[in-house]
C-alpha cells in the first residue's frame, strides 16, 4: 500500500534575532501546530528542522527550512524528493504584506507576489501550483526589510496571535476534511 505523506512547511529565518518577527509567521504557525499535538520540531536534516506527526491517521512532516528565507526551496525540494511527497500534498505557510494583520488567506496556486521564500520554492518545485496559507502582516509605512524583520507592536501581536491560531485550525480542517473546505471558511471570514 502506498503511504501518502503530507508536508507542511513554515517559512522563516533561523536564529534568536528573527524569532517572532513578522517574517517568521510560518515558523510560528508550524510550532503552534506541533505543540498542539504534543510535538517539537527538533530533528535536523534536509537543510532544516523537521518532525513527523500523525494527525487524523495522516502521516505529516512539519518542516522549518533553516536556509534563510531566500533559499527555502532548497530545503523543501530535498525533503519532498526523499519522502516522495506529491506537490498536491504540500502546504506552505508564510507572512504576507497584502493581507491585513490578523487575517489569513488560503490559496491553491499563484505567483510569488514578490515574496522571496515563495520565489525560491517556485524555482525549486518548478511550479506555482502548491497550497499556501498566508498570514497577514499588513503593509509597512517605512522600509520593507526593517518592517518584515521587525517585531509587531503589542496591539498587532494580539491580532497576529488570532491569525496564528486560525492558521493552525485551517491546517487541521485541511487534513480532517479538505483544503477547499478550509479555504471556504477562512477566506470568507476574513472579508467581514
BAZAMAR-203400 format. One line per field, with one value per atom (N, C-alpha, C): residue number from 0; residue in one letter; x, y, z. Coordinates in pm, whole numbers, always signed. Layout:
BEGIN
i = [NUM|...]
aa = [A|...]
px = [X|...]
py = [Y|...]
pz = [Z|...]
This chain:
BEGIN
i = [0|0|0|1|1|1|2|2|2|3|3|3|4|4|4|5|5|5|6|6|6|7|7|7|8|8|8|9|9|9|10|10|10|11|11|11|12|12|12|13|13|13|14|14|14|15|15|15|16|16|16|17|17|17|18|18|18|19|19|19|20|20|20|21|21|21|22|22|22|23|23|23|24|24|24|25|25|25|26|26|26|27|27|27|28|28|28|29|29|29|30|30|30|31|31|31|32|32|32|33|33|33|34|34|34|35|35|35|36|36|36|37|37|37|38|38|38|39|39|39|40|40|40|41|41|41|42|42|42|43|43|43|44|44|44|45|45|45|46|46|46|47|47|47|48|48|48|49|49|49|50|50|50|51|51|51|52|52|52|53|53|53|54|54|54|55|55|55|56|56|56|57|57|57|58|58|58|59|59|59|60|60|60|61|61|61|62|62|62|63|63|63|64|64|64|65|65|65|66|66|66|67|67|67|68|68|68|69|69|69|70|70|70|71|71|71|72|72|72|73|73|73|74|74|74|75|75|75|76|76|76|77|77|77|78|78|78|79|79|79|80|80|80|81|81|81|82|82|82|83|83|83|84|84|84|85|85|85|86|86|86|87|87|87|88|88|88|89|89|89|90|90|90|91|91|91|92|92|92|93|93|93|94|94|94|95|95|95|96|96|96|97|97|97|98|98|98|99|99|99|100|100|100|101|101|101|102|102|102|103|103|103|104|104|104|105|105|105|106|106|106|107|107|107|108|108|108|109|109|109|110|110|110|111|111|111|112|112|112|113|113|113|114|114|114|115|115|115|116|116|116|117|117|117|118|118|118|119|119|119|120|120|120|121|121|121|122|122|122|123|123|123|124|124|124|125|125|125|126|126|126|127|127|127|128|128|128|129|129|129|130|130|130|131|131|131|132|132|132|133|133|133|134|134|134|135|135|135|136|136|136|137|137|137|138|138|138|139|139|139|140|140|140|141|141|141|142|142|142|143|143|143|144|144|144|145|145|145|146|146|146|147|147|147|148|148|148|149|149|149|150|150|150|151|151|151|152|152|152|153|153|153|154|154|154|155|155|155|156|156|156|157|157|157|158|158|158|159|159|159|160|160|160|161|161|161|162|162|162|163|163|163|164|164|164|165|165|165|166|166|166|167|167|167|168|168|168|169|169|169|170|170|170|171|171|171|172|172|172|173|173|173|174|174|174|175|175|175|176|176|176|177|177|177|178|178|178|179|179|179|180|180|180|181|181|181|182|182|182|183|183|183|184|184|184|185|185|185|186|186|186|187|187|187|188|188|188|189|189|189|190|190|190|191|191|191]
aa = [X|X|X|X|X|X|X|X|X|X|X|X|X|X|X|X|X|X|X|X|X|X|X|X|X|X|X|X|X|X|X|X|X|X|X|X|X|X|X|X|X|X|X|X|X|X|X|X|X|X|X|X|X|X|X|X|X|X|X|X|X|X|X|X|X|X|X|X|X|X|X|X|X|X|X|X|X|X|X|X|X|X|X|X|X|X|X|X|X|X|X|X|X|X|X|X|X|X|X|X|X|X|X|X|X|X|X|X|X|X|X|X|X|X|X|X|X|X|X|X|X|X|X|X|X|X|X|X|X|X|X|X|X|X|X|X|X|X|X|X|X|X|X|X|X|X|X|X|X|X|X|X|X|X|X|X|X|X|X|X|X|X|X|X|X|X|X|X|X|X|X|X|X|X|X|X|X|X|X|X|X|X|X|X|X|X|X|X|X|X|X|X|X|X|X|X|X|X|X|X|X|X|X|X|X|X|X|X|X|X|X|X|X|X|X|X|X|X|X|X|X|X|X|X|X|X|X|X|X|X|X|X|X|X|X|X|X|X|X|X|X|X|X|X|X|X|X|X|X|X|X|X|X|X|X|X|X|X|X|X|X|X|X|X|X|X|X|X|X|X|X|X|X|X|X|X|X|X|X|X|X|X|X|X|X|X|X|X|X|X|X|X|X|X|X|X|X|X|X|X|X|X|X|X|X|X|X|X|X|X|X|X|X|X|X|X|X|X|X|X|X|X|X|X|X|X|X|X|X|X|X|X|X|X|X|X|X|X|X|X|X|X|X|X|X|X|X|X|X|X|X|X|X|X|X|X|X|X|X|X|X|X|X|X|X|X|X|X|X|X|X|X|X|X|X|X|X|X|X|X|X|X|X|X|X|X|X|X|X|X|X|X|X|X|X|X|X|X|X|X|X|X|X|X|X|X|X|X|X|X|X|X|X|X|X|X|X|X|X|X|X|X|X|X|X|X|X|X|X|X|X|X|X|X|X|X|X|X|X|X|X|X|X|X|X|X|X|X|X|X|X|X|X|X|X|X|X|X|X|X|X|X|X|X|X|X|X|X|X|X|X|X|X|X|X|X|X|X|X|X|X|X|X|X|X|X|X|X|X|X|X|X|X|X|X|X|X|X|X|X|X|X|X|X|X|X|X|X|X|X|X|X|X|X|X|X|X|X|X|X|X|X|X|X|X|X|X|X|X|X|X|X|X|X|X|X|X|X|X|X|X|X|X|X|X|X|X|X|X|X|X|X|X|X|X|X|X|X|X|X|X|X|X|X|X|X|X|X|X|X|X|X|X|X|X|X]
px = [+84|+0|+88|+55|+132|+89|+188|+159|+171|+60|+64|+96|+208|+253|+229|+192|+173|+294|+325|+435|+379|+395|+354|+480|+500|+624|+592|+662|+654|+780|+764|+881|+924|+1055|+1110|+1261|+1324|+1470|+1514|+1623|+1671|+1744|+1754|+1832|+1744|+1798|+1723|+1676|+1761|+1726|+1603|+1567|+1450|+1325|+1337|+1222|+1106|+987|+862|+862|+946|+938|+826|+789|+681|+716|+844|+886|+884|+867|+873|+735|+631|+495|+481|+546|+538|+595|+711|+772|+675|+616|+529|+406|+351|+233|+269|+378|+409|+451|+517|+549|+421|+324|+197|+120|+121|+54|+119|+253|+326|+296|+302|+281|+137|+40|-100|-117|-22|-25|+75|+146|+244|+380|+418|+547|+634|+765|+860|+918|+952|+1018|+1167|+1228|+1365|+1463|+1420|+1514|+1587|+1717|+1796|+1820|+1791|+1817|+1747|+1785|+1723|+1733|+1845|+1867|+1753|+1709|+1601|+1584|+1481|+1436|+1302|+1283|+1158|+1117|+995|+947|+833|+809|+695|+587|+463|+350|+239|+147|+28|-91|-178|-299|-412|-519|-633|-588|-501|-449|-367|-327|-243|-100|-5|+137|+176|+229|+262|+405|+478|+609|+593|+640|+644|+787|+808|+943|+956|+1070|+1112|+1248|+1253|+1383|+1475|+1602|+1699|+1800|+1758|+1844|+1840|+1761|+1719|+1614|+1527|+1406|+1431|+1532|+1550|+1589|+1626|+1665|+1575|+1455|+1363|+1339|+1330|+1301|+1406|+1533|+1641|+1610|+1560|+1526|+1404|+1300|+1173|+1192|+1268|+1283|+1362|+1459|+1534|+1441|+1359|+1269|+1159|+1103|+998|+1048|+1168|+1222|+1255|+1310|+1348|+1226|+1119|+998|+895|+932|+843|+703|+704|+578|+527|+399|+337|+318|+329|+314|+176|+73|-62|-75|+26|+26|+116|+153|+240|+158|+174|+114|+226|+238|+340|+272|+329|+274|+377|+332|+427|+356|+437|+388|+349|+247|+201|+165|+231|+206|+74|+21|-103|-228|-207|-319|-315|-430|-437|-389|-330|-285|-405|-386|-494|-574|-554|-625|-533|-594|-518|-589|-514|-571|-515|-602|-559|-568|-469|-465|-415|-460|-415|-296|-284|-170|-156|-50|-31|+116|+140|+278|+337|+461|+529|+478|+416|+373|+489|+611|+730|+792|+736|+790|+906|+1027|+1147|+1146|+1085|+1074|+991|+880|+792|+860|+936|+1013|+1106|+1175|+1269|+1197|+1079|+1002|+954|+902|+856|+973|+1091|+1209|+1249|+1243|+1284|+1180|+1052|+946|+905|+948|+917|+766|+694|+551|+505|+394|+329|+208|+184|+61|+85|+101|+107|+24|-28|-119|-42|-107|-43|-144|-92|-167|-83|-140|-69|-119|-26|-60|-35|-139|-131|-41|+50|+134|+110|+24|-7|+107|+75|+172|+258|+388|+476|+454|+478|+475|+618|+715|+856|+928|+1058|+1143|+1090|+1070|+1012|+1098|+1230|+1318|+1311|+1321|+1311|+1175|+1070|+935|+920|+956|+934|+1025|+1145|+1236|+1214|+1118|+1086|+978|+962|+859|+734|+618|+493|+475|+395|+359|+268|+246|+162|+18|-31|-167|-172|-70|-64|-50|+27|+54|-75|-168|-297|-368|-370|-433|-357|-224|-141|-163|-175|-199|-328|-430|-556|-531|-455|-427|-346|-250|-169|-260|-351|-443|-538|-585|-670|-596|-467|-387|-374|-353|-345|-480|-589|-722|-749|-706|-722|-643|-523|-444|-519|-574|-645|-766|-840|-955|-907|-795|-739|-709|-661|-623|-747|-835|-955|-1054|-1069|-1169|-1100|-1076|-1005|-956|-857|-803|-912|-995|-1104|-1202|-1231|-1322|-1261|-1132|-1065|-1065|-1045|-1045|-1181|-1287|-1423|-1449|-1406|-1429|-1346|-1213|-1125|-1117|-1128|-1126|-1253|-1366|-1493|-1490|-1442|-1435|-1358|-1250|-1161|-1219|-1332|-1393|-1483|-1509|-1601|-1541]
py = [-119|+0|+125|+220|+344|+433|+490|+580|+724|+794|+933|+1022|+1088|+1172|+1318|+1397|+1540|+1615|+1727|+1812|+1951|+1995|+2130|+2208|+2318|+2396|+2535|+2574|+2711|+2785|+2898|+2975|+3074|+3097|+3193|+3195|+3267|+3273|+3212|+3133|+3074|+3177|+3149|+3235|+3317|+3341|+3413|+3551|+3620|+3759|+3767|+3655|+3656|+3596|+3543|+3478|+3576|+3530|+3604|+3739|+3752|+3870|+3846|+3951|+3938|+3835|+3826|+3735|+3588|+3565|+3427|+3371|+3424|+3376|+3226|+3182|+3040|+2951|+2989|+2914|+2908|+3025|+3033|+2942|+2935|+2851|+2703|+2658|+2514|+2476|+2568|+2541|+2524|+2612|+2607|+2479|+2444|+2321|+2199|+2194|+2082|+2073|+2187|+2182|+2145|+2179|+2141|+1989|+1921|+1774|+1710|+1793|+1740|+1707|+1776|+1752|+1877|+1856|+1964|+1938|+2044|+2030|+2035|+1917|+1916|+1822|+1759|+1675|+1763|+1743|+1824|+1743|+1803|+1738|+1812|+1781|+1842|+1995|+2045|+2191|+2256|+2187|+2242|+2167|+2206|+2133|+2071|+1945|+1880|+1778|+1732|+1622|+1555|+1430|+1357|+1346|+1372|+1359|+1281|+1230|+1167|+1248|+1285|+1359|+1308|+1264|+1206|+1096|+1011|+897|+937|+1062|+1110|+1123|+1077|+1098|+1236|+1317|+1455|+1485|+1553|+1606|+1757|+1810|+1954|+1999|+2101|+2146|+2296|+2334|+2474|+2483|+2529|+2541|+2634|+2597|+2683|+2743|+2755|+2807|+2959|+3022|+3162|+3168|+3264|+3274|+3258|+3329|+3336|+3203|+3104|+2973|+2861|+2897|+2800|+2679|+2703|+2594|+2485|+2520|+2421|+2311|+2350|+2256|+2173|+2241|+2174|+2067|+2099|+2002|+1879|+1897|+1782|+1687|+1743|+1660|+1599|+1677|+1629|+1510|+1522|+1413|+1290|+1309|+1196|+1114|+1182|+1112|+1090|+1132|+1116|+1175|+1299|+1368|+1438|+1419|+1485|+1634|+1715|+1860|+1894|+1817|+1848|+1818|+1752|+1721|+1816|+1928|+2026|+2152|+2203|+2332|+2420|+2541|+2637|+2749|+2782|+2890|+3002|+3125|+3237|+3369|+3472|+3607|+3674|+3760|+3824|+3970|+4061|+4204|+4248|+4171|+4209|+4162|+4097|+4052|+4132|+4180|+4263|+4185|+4259|+4199|+4134|+4009|+3938|+3847|+3862|+3778|+3673|+3565|+3468|+3451|+3411|+3383|+3250|+3167|+3038|+3043|+2987|+2983|+2847|+2805|+2676|+2695|+2812|+2838|+2988|+3028|+3170|+3207|+3331|+3379|+3400|+3446|+3469|+3595|+3686|+3814|+3894|+3868|+3939|+3878|+3768|+3705|+3614|+3644|+3572|+3424|+3390|+3249|+3172|+3232|+3167|+3161|+3267|+3264|+3143|+3119|+3007|+2873|+2863|+2738|+2712|+2815|+2801|+2755|+2815|+2778|+2633|+2588|+2451|+2346|+2376|+2279|+2287|+2394|+2416|+2423|+2480|+2501|+2609|+2676|+2770|+2705|+2578|+2511|+2433|+2506|+2443|+2527|+2460|+2524|+2616|+2727|+2824|+2874|+2902|+2978|+3102|+3217|+3344|+3411|+3446|+3513|+3662|+3740|+3884|+3959|+4039|+4127|+4274|+4299|+4436|+4504|+4619|+4695|+4784|+4789|+4875|+5022|+5107|+5251|+5304|+5214|+5253|+5139|+5136|+5039|+4895|+4829|+4694|+4595|+4598|+4500|+4517|+4643|+4667|+4621|+4641|+4605|+4453|+4377|+4232|+4166|+4223|+4164|+4220|+4311|+4370|+4290|+4320|+4253|+4339|+4276|+4352|+4425|+4531|+4602|+4512|+4547|+4461|+4457|+4569|+4569|+4473|+4482|+4392|+4247|+4224|+4088|+4016|+4090|+4029|+3979|+4061|+4022|+3905|+3913|+3807|+3675|+3678|+3554|+3486|+3566|+3513|+3451|+3522|+3471|+3341|+3333|+3210|+3093|+3118|+3011|+2974|+3075|+3047|+2961|+2990|+2912|+2767|+2747|+2610|+2539|+2609|+2549|+2517|+2606|+2583|+2459|+2443|+2323|+2197|+2202|+2084|+2050|+2152|+2129|+2073|+2126|+2077|+1927|+1883|+1742|+1656|+1704|+1626|+1621|+1736|+1743|+1771|+1897|+1930|+2074|+2103|+2239|+2333|+2285|+2368|+2408|+2315|+2344|+2454|+2442|+2543|+2678|+2674|+2797|+2866|+2787|+2840|+2910|+2848|+2905|+3030|+3020|+3129|+3244|+3218|+3330|+3411|+3346|+3416|+3497|+3435|+3504|+3634|+3632|+3748|+3863|+3841|+3950|+4036|+3990|+4064|+4198]
pz = [+0|+0|+0|-85|-91|+25|+92|+203|+153|+149|+105|+224|+216|+326|+291|+390|+368|+424|+362|+407|+436|+560|+599|+633|+562|+574|+628|+732|+782|+743|+675|+631|+739|+744|+839|+827|+917|+925|+1058|+1056|+1181|+1267|+1394|+1484|+1576|+1697|+1801|+1756|+1677|+1641|+1552|+1488|+1399|+1463|+1584|+1648|+1662|+1621|+1635|+1563|+1460|+1374|+1273|+1202|+1103|+995|+960|+852|+897|+1027|+1079|+1114|+1054|+1083|+1050|+944|+907|+1016|+1067|+1179|+1297|+1329|+1446|+1430|+1309|+1287|+1301|+1237|+1248|+1389|+1461|+1602|+1684|+1661|+1733|+1698|+1571|+1525|+1593|+1590|+1651|+1800|+1871|+2016|+2049|+1962|+1987|+1980|+1913|+1904|+1998|+2077|+2174|+2114|+2006|+1941|+1940|+1926|+1898|+1760|+1690|+1560|+1587|+1606|+1660|+1588|+1478|+1403|+1301|+1287|+1195|+1067|+953|+826|+713|+590|+472|+475|+530|+541|+620|+726|+807|+937|+1010|+1129|+1092|+1130|+1092|+1197|+1187|+1269|+1194|+1229|+1171|+1277|+1237|+1329|+1259|+1337|+1282|+1331|+1240|+1276|+1191|+1255|+1185|+1089|+1139|+1064|+941|+933|+822|+871|+791|+820|+767|+856|+819|+862|+774|+812|+826|+939|+961|+940|+859|+823|+843|+903|+910|+842|+714|+648|+726|+738|+809|+712|+586|+479|+472|+555|+543|+433|+447|+365|+215|+163|+18|-46|+35|-19|+34|+80|+140|+50|-79|-174|-174|-142|-139|-37|+78|+185|+147|+96|+65|-41|-147|-256|-210|-121|-67|+8|+95|+176|+89|-1|-92|-173|-228|-312|-229|-110|-25|+15|+56|+102|-10|-133|-249|-223|-180|-149|-276|-304|-420|-391|-495|-479|-421|-459|-406|-256|-198|-55|+26|-35|+32|+64|+186|+224|+279|+224|+267|+346|+462|+545|+554|+529|+529|+554|+580|+605|+474|+479|+356|+384|+312|+330|+268|+172|+104|+180|+294|+377|+507|+551|+672|+794|+888|+1015|+1083|+1126|+1194|+1103|+971|+874|+816|+767|+688|+554|+453|+320|+273|+221|+167|+15|-51|-197|-243|-359|-413|-506|-567|-657|-676|-743|-772|-779|-815|-827|-687|-685|-556|-488|-564|-508|-452|-503|-455|-331|-279|-157|-197|-145|-189|-151|-38|+0|-101|-143|-241|-378|-415|-541|-543|-432|-421|-433|-373|-378|-520|-587|-726|-814|-795|-875|-851|-726|-693|-731|-710|-741|-888|-957|-1098|-1124|-1029|-1044|-945|-981|-889|-824|-856|-811|-683|-574|-442|-345|-244|-148|-55|-19|+71|+174|+293|+393|+421|+388|+406|+533|+620|+746|+727|+746|+719|+816|+759|+842|+806|+705|+666|+592|+538|+459|+548|+520|+600|+567|+667|+642|+630|+644|+628|+557|+567|+498|+509|+395|+393|+470|+450|+516|+668|+715|+859|+912|+832|+874|+889|+784|+792|+894|+915|+1014|+1154|+1166|+1296|+1368|+1496|+1576|+1580|+1577|+1580|+1713|+1709|+1832|+1915|+2042|+2126|+2074|+2016|+1958|+1839|+1752|+1636|+1680|+1785|+1830|+1869|+1930|+1965|+1841|+1736|+1609|+1546|+1553|+1495|+1567|+1700|+1775|+1727|+1699|+1646|+1508|+1424|+1289|+1294|+1387|+1401|+1440|+1533|+1574|+1460|+1386|+1268|+1167|+1147|+1052|+1098|+1227|+1283|+1263|+1292|+1275|+1127|+1038|+894|+850|+906|+875|+919|+1038|+1090|+1005|+961|+873|+738|+688|+561|+568|+683|+699|+725|+815|+850|+735|+666|+558|+425|+395|+271|+277|+193|+185|+135|+40|-13|+96|+186|+298|+386|+418|+499|+427|+296|+216|+223|+210|+215|+348|+457|+591|+613|+593|+636|+536|+407|+313|+325|+357|+376|+505|+613|+744|+734|+658|+652|+571|+505|+429|+516|+640|+728|+770]
